[in-house]
């Protein structure tokens, strides 16, 4: 039998500030990272077509 899912805790203090900052200032992504992610996506798309 599955265990019940706990409520998500509310962020407070410095954790909340760090999270808000990271949402407002996302990390820059390099061209190589984008190309790699697209290559992985294409491979996974081909695998799902076989199923």
N, C-alpha and C positions, 0 to 999 in steps of 0.2 A: 504494500500500500504506500502511496506517495506521502511524503512529509509535507505539511503546510508551508507555504512560502512566507517568510518573515517580512514585515513592513520595511521599506527602504528608510534608513535613518536620515534625518534632516541634517544637512551640513551647517555647522556654526563656526564662528571664530575664523582662525587663519585658514582652515580647510575651505570654508566657504569663499573667502577672498581669493585663494589660489585657484579654485574652480572657476569663479567668475572671470578672473583674469585670463585663464587658459581658453575660455569660451570666446572672449572678446579679442584675443590675440593668438589665433591658431598658428601652429608651426608651419613654416614654409616647406613645400614639398618640391623636391628636385625633379627634373625631367626624367632622370633615370628611375626614380621611384614610381613615377606615373607609368612609364613604359613597362616596368616589371609587373606592376599591378594589372595592367591590361593584358599582358601575356598570360598571367595566371588565370585571369577571368576567362580568356578565350579557351584555355585548356579545360577548365571546369565546365564551360558551356558545352564543349564537345562531348565530355563524359556524360553529362545529363541527357544529351540527345540519344545516347546509346541505350539508356534505361527505358 
